[in-house]
Amino acid sequence: MTPALMFQGTGSDVGKSLIVAGLARAYANRGLTVRPFKPQNMSNNAAVTADGGEIGRAQALQARAARTPLSVHMNPVLLKPQSDVGSQVIVQGRIFGTAKAQDYHRLKPQLMAHVLESYQRLAAEADLVLVEGAGSPAEINLRDGDIANMGFAAVADVPVVLVGDIDRGGVIASIYGTVQLLSPDEGARIKGFLINKFRGDPVLFESGMRLIAEKTGLAPLGLVPWFAGAERLPPEDAVALSSYRPKAAPIKIVVPQLPRISNFDDLDPLRAEPDVSVELVRPGTALPGDADLILLPGSKATIADLKALYDAGWDIDIRAHHRRGGAVLGVCGGYQMLGRRVEDPGGIEGPKGGIDGLGLLDIVTTLTGDKHLVEVTARARISGLDITGYEMHVGVSDGPDCRRAFLDIGNRPDGAISADGRVMGCYVHGLFAADDFRHAFLNGLRQRVTSGVAYEAGVEQALDDLAAHLERYADLDRMLRIAGVS
C-alpha cells in the first residue's frame, strides 16, 4: 500500500488545510511524489482542473504545493452550499445533484465508492498521500456513513494525526475530549497530535505537550507557531472573510459581502497591493460613497444573492456610485447581476422564474443546466494585456453591451462594457493574478506607480516559507514513519 497520513482536526478552521499544504511542499522538496486528498469538502471557493472538473480551492493550493497538476480525484466530493439547508453535490468534478442536509447524510454511503476510487487512483501514482479530514471526528452525531474522517480512515486503513488550535483556547481539553469521544478502534488510528497557531514562548507549553501525551498516549509531533505568511495564500472558504480588514490607501475597492459569495480569492491579488484597500461590507451597512470601484464577486446562487443585494439597499448605493462617476466591475455571478435581467427557466437555482438585474449593463443572462468549467488564457480589450484564469459558471449572457467585450478568449469575446466605459463584467476568475493587467486596471481607476507586487511569485514564496516553518517546528521524519515511508 502507498504510504499515507490523514490529518483530522479538533474542529473546523484549526489549520488542517495549511498544514497539509506546507507538508506537501516540504516532502516534495525532499524528492517525494506527493498527492493531496480530501474525501469531502464544503466550500464555494473552487478551482478548475485540467480535465474539466472542479475541486475545493484548498486542494488546489495543496496540489500547487506538491508541484503536481490538479485532478478531480484530489477532492472527489465537494459540497457547494446554495442555501442554509441545501448544497450542490459535486462528485469527481461533476454535478451529481442537489441535496438538503438530511438527504445528503442518506447519500453518503453511496458516495464512499467514488471516494475510494479516487483515493486509489492518486495512491497509484504517489510516494505519499496526505489526506485532510473535514470538521472533526468528534462530531459523533454525524458518524453514521461518515466519508470525511474516521469512516474513510477505517475503510482506507490510513493512520491519523490530530490537529488542535491553541489560539482559540482549550486545546488540551479539545484534544483529550476528541480522543475520548471516539470508539476504541477509531482512537487507535490516531498516532500523534500536532498543535497549531501557537503564540508566545514555547517553553511555557512544554508541560502541556507532556500532559496531552500522557493522558492520550499519542506522540507529540510538534508545537507549530502562528504562521503570519498565511495571509499571502488563497483562503479555503468564507470563514476567512471575517479576517479581512480595510487599510488606509489611495485606491478604495468596495465589495458587498453577499450570502453565497464564491471564488472570492479573486480579491487576494488586489489586497496584496500596498496602495489598495479592499473593504468588504456586510448587510446592514451602506456601501461607502468614496469608493473608486465597487466589485461584485462570484456567487453560488446569483438570483438569491441579487435578492439579498436589494434587501440590503445596496442597489441604491451602486447606482448612486455610478451616477457620481464611479466604476463598477462584476465577475461571474456579479457580472450577471449587472445586467437587465437574470432568467432561470429551468429552475437551476430554485423555483423557475427570474429577477430584474441592476440594469447597468445592457445584457440578459439565461441560466442553463450545463456548467462551463475551463481554464483560459485571455486578452483584455482595454489594455491589450494577457491574463490566465478559469471559467466556472452556468448561464449565457448576451445583449448590446457584449459587443464591447471585456476580454477576448482566443477568438471568443467574453463579458461586456457599458457605453460610458464605467461598468464592466466578465466570466473569468483569476484575472487579477496577472501583475501587468492588475496594474493597468488599477491605474485606470487612479493614476499610480507600479508597486512591483508579483502575486504568483509571492504565493510560491509563502509555500516555501510554510514548508520551512513546519520543517523547523514539526517532526516531519516521525510523521513519515507513521505514514509508512521506509
N, C-alpha and C positions, 0 to 999 in steps of 0.2 A: 504494500500500500504506500502511496505517496505520503510523505510526512506532512502533517497539517497541525494547526493550532488555532483554537477558537477563542475569541475574546468576548466575554459576556460582561455586562455591567450590573452594578447595584441599582441602576436606574437609567433613565434617559439622560442624554447630554452630559455623561461623565467623561467623554473624550475618547470613546472607543474608535470612532472613525479616524481621528488624527493619530492615535496610537498605531492603528493598522497601517495608515499611510506612511508614517515615519519608519516603521519596521520594514515595510515593503521596500522603501528606498535604501535603508541600511543593509538589508540582506541582499538586495540587488547589487549594492556596492561591493559586497563580499563575493560576488560572482554567481550567486544562486539565481535560478529561474523561478521567479515568484509570481503567483497569481492571487489576486484578492477575490473574496467571495462573500456575499451576504445573501442568505437564503430568502429573506423577506425584508423589504424596506418600505417605509411610508414617507413619501416626500413629493411635493410638487416641483422640486428642483431636479430636473432630469437632464441627461446627456444623450446625444445620438451616437449610436455605434456605427462602425464601418459597414456592418451587414444590414443596416437599415432598421434597427430596432432602437429601444431606449432602455436606459438603466438609471439608477439613482446617481445624483451628482457626486456623492461621496465615493462610490465605487469607481467613477470616472477619475477622480483625483488619485485614488489608490492605484489604479492601473497606470496612471501617469507616473506615479512614484516608483512603480515597479518597472517602468520603461517598457510597457507592453501595450499593444493596441486594445481598445475597448471591445468587449464582447458581451452579447446579451446574456451569456451564461454566468457572468460575474454577479448578476442580481436577477435571478430567474423570476422572482415575484416582487412586483413593485405596486404599491397601493398609492393612488393619487386622489386625495380627498376632494370631492366635489360638493359636499355639504357637511353639516355637523354629524350626520349619521351614516353617510354612504361614500363609497370610493369607486373610482375606476380601477379595475384589476388588470394589470399588465403581466403577462406570463411569457417568459423568454422573449421579451422585447415587443410583443404584440398585444393589442387589446383583446382580453379574454372575455370581458363583460363588466358589468357594474354590480355592486352588492352592498347592501346595508350591513352593519356590523354583525348582527346575528346570523345573517345568511352567509357571510364570509367565514365565520367560525365553523359552519357546517361544510363549507367548501374545502377547508384546509387539508383534510386527509387526501382528497383527490389531487391536490397540488404537490404533495410530497414527491410523487413520481417524477414530476418535472424538475423539482429542486435537486433530487439525487442525480438525475441525468446530467444536469448542468454541472454539478459538482464533479462528477466522474470525468466529464469532458475536460474540465480545467486540470484536474489532478493528473490526467494522462500526459499533459504537456509541461508539467511543472516539477521542480525540485522541492517546492514548499508551497502550500496553500495557506493563506492567512484568512481566517473566517471571522466575520463580525456578526455578533448577535444583535438583537433588537430589543430595546427596553431593558427588561430584567427577567431572569429566570425565576425570580421570586414572585412573579405575578401568577400565583398558582391557580387563580380563577380562570386563567387562560390556558392552563396546561393541557387540557384535552385536545388532541390533534395538533399540538404545537409543531410548527415547522421552522421557527425562528431561533430558538435557543436550545434547551436540553432535548427537545424532541428530535431536532436534527442531529445534535451531537451524539445521541444514543444510536440512531439508525446508521449514521456515517462512521461511528466509532472514532470520534475526534476528542482529544484531551482539551481541557478548558483552562483559561486564565481569567480570574475575576478582577474587574477593574472598578475601583472606588474613587470617588471625587471628594477630596478633603476640603476643597474650597467651600462647598455647601454645608459643611459641618456634619457631625455624627458619623464619620466614616468607619469607626470601629464597630459601632452598632449595625451599620448598614452591611458591612462585610459579614460579620458574625450572624446577623439575622438572616441574610440571604442563604447562607450555608444551612442554618437550622431549618429553614422552610422547605428545603429540598429533600427528596427521598434519599435513603442511603446510597442507592445506585447512582443517582444524579450527583450527590455530593462527592462521591468517589471519583467522578470525572474531572472535578476541579483540582488541578495540580499545584496552583500557585496563585498569588494575588499581586496586584500592581496598584499603587496609589498614585493618583494623578492630580495635577493642579496645586501642588504644594507651594506655599509662600512662607518665607522666613528661614530660620536656622534649622537645618535637618537634624541636628543633634537633639533638638527638643522633642523630636518624634521617634527617636530610636527605641524608646521603651514601648511606644505604641505599635511599632512594627513587630517587636518581640512578642507583645501580648496577643496580637492578632494571630501570629504564627502558632503560639502555644494553644490558644483556645480553638483554633480551626484545624490545626495540623497541616496547614498549607505552607508552601515555600514562599518566602518573601522575595519578590522578583524586581522590586525597585520602588523608590520614592521619587517620583518624577516632578521636578519643579514646574511651575507655571511657564508655559512657552509663549512668550509675547509675540513671536512671529506668526502665530495662528491667524492673526488679523490679515495677513498677506495671502491667505489661502481661501479658496471659494468655500462658502458655508454650505452645510448639508441641507438645512431646512429652515423654516420660518422662525424657529426658536432664536436664531442668530440675529434676527431683526431687532430684538429688544436691546442689543448692544450697540446699534448704530447711533452715533452722536454727531450732530452738525458741528461745524467749526467756523471760526471767523475766516472768510476767504472772499476774494473778489468775485468769483463766479458762484452763483447760488442755483442749485438744481433742486426742485421740489418734487417729491414722489408721493402721491396718495397711496396709503397702505390699505389696499383692498383685501377682503377676507380670503380670497383664493389666489393671492399673488403667487406667481410661479416664475422659475428661472430668473430670480432677482439677482443672481450673480452677474447679470449684465451691468449692475451698478458698481461692481468692485473696481474695475479699472478707473472709473470716474472718481471713486472715493480715494484711490491711491494718489491722485493729483494734489499737490500741496496748495494749489490756488483754487480748488473746487470744494465746495461744501454740498454734500448730498443730504437733504433733510427729508426724512420720512414723516408723513403727517398721518395721524390716526383719526378715525371718525370722532366727531365731537369738536374738532379744531378746524378752523378755516385755513385754507391754503394761503400762505404768506403772499402779500401783494408785491414784494420786492424781488421775486424770483426772476432769474434770467431765462430759465427753462422749466416748464412743467413736463415731466416724463411719466407717461403711463406705461408700466411694465407689463409683462405677460400675465395671463390669467388662466387658471384651470377651468373656470366657469364664466365665460365672458358676459352672458346675459345676467346672471346673478350678481356679478361684480359691478356691472353697469347700473343695476338697480340700487346696489349699495352706494355707489357714487352719487346717484340722485338723492338718496335718503340722507346722505351727509351734507348735501347742498354744495358739493364740490363742482357740479356743472356750472353753477353761477360764478364760482371763483375762476374756473378755467376760461369761461367766455369773457369775463372781465379782464383777465390777464391778457387774452388775445387782443381785446379792444385797445388795451394800453400799448400794444406793440410787442408783446412778449411772444416767445417761441414755444411751440408745443411739439413733443415727439411721442409717438406711440409705437411700441414694439409688440408684435404678435397680437395678443388679445387687446392690448392697449391701442394698437392700430385699428382693430375692428371697431372699438368704441368711438373712435373719432369720426366715423362715417355717419351717413344719414340714417342708416337702418341696419340692424342685425336680424336676419331671419333664421329660424330653426324649424323648417317644415317637417323634419323627420323626428323631432324630439331628441336630438343628440344630447342636449344638456338638461333636459327635463321635459315639461309639457310642450307640445307643439305650439308654435307661435313665433313671436318676435318682439323687438323692442326698438324704439327710436334711439339713435345714437346722438352724439353731441353735435353732429352736423358741421363740424369744422373741416371735414374733407368730403368732397362730392363723390362718395363711393357707397356701395351697398354690399354687405357681406352675407353670404348664404352658407350656413354651417352644413357640412356634408359628413357622411359616415366614414369616409376614407381619411386616415390620418397621414399627413405628409411628414415623413421623417427622413432627413437627408443632410449630409454635410455639404457645405457650399463654399465656393470662392466667388466673390462678387466685386464689383467696382462701383463706387459712389458716383452718382451723376454730377453732383455739385463740385466735388474736389478732384474727381478723377483718380482717387486713391483706392487701392485694393484692400479688401478685408477677407478674412476667413471666418466662418461661423456655421450655424446649422439652423434648419427649419424644423419646427415641431408644432404642428397645428392641424386643426380641422377647419375647413371653411375656404371659400373663394371670395375674393374681394374684387369688385370691378366698378368702373364709373369714369366720368370725365377726368378726374384728377389723376387717375392711373396713367394717363398719357404723359404726365410729368412724373416719371418713376423716380423713386429714391435711389434704387440700386439697379444694376444690370448683373444678372447671374448668367454668364455666358451670353447667349442671345435672348434670354428671357428677362423681361423687366419685372421688378418687384417693388411694391409699395407705391406711395403717391406723395405728391407735394401740392399744397394749395396754391391757388393763383397768386396770392400775395407772398408766397415763399416762406411763411412763418409757421405753417403746420405741416408736419412730415410724419410718415409712418412706413413701416416695413415689417415683413415676417421673419427677418433674420436675427437670431440671437447671437450674441458674442461679438458684435461688430466693434464695440469699444475696446476690445483687447488689442486691436491693431493700433499701434502707437501713433503712426503718422495720421491716420484717419481721425483718431481721437483728438489730436492736437488741432487739426484743421477744423473739426466740428466745433470745438470749444472756442477757437479763435473767431469763428463766425458769430458766437454769442457775445464775446467781449474780447477785444484785442489783447493778446498775451504773448509772452516769450515762452518758447518750448521748454517744458520742465525737465526734459531728459528722462522721465519715468519710462522704463522699459518693463511693461507689465508682465509679459510672459516670462522674461528672464527673472523677474522678481519672484514669481511663483516657483520656478526651479530652484532658486537660491533658498527660498523658505523651506522647500522639501529637503534640501541638503542640510540646512541648519537643524531641522527637526530630526533627521536621521542622526546627526552628530549629538544632539541633545539626548536621544534615547541610548546611543552607544555609551554615553557618559553616566547616565543615571539609572539605567535598567540593565538587568542581567541577560543580555541577548544570547550568550553562549548557553546558559541554562535553559532558556526557552527553546533553543534549537534541540537540545537533548530531550526535552519534554515532548516536542513535536515528532521526534524520531529521526532526526538528521544525525547520521553517524559521523 
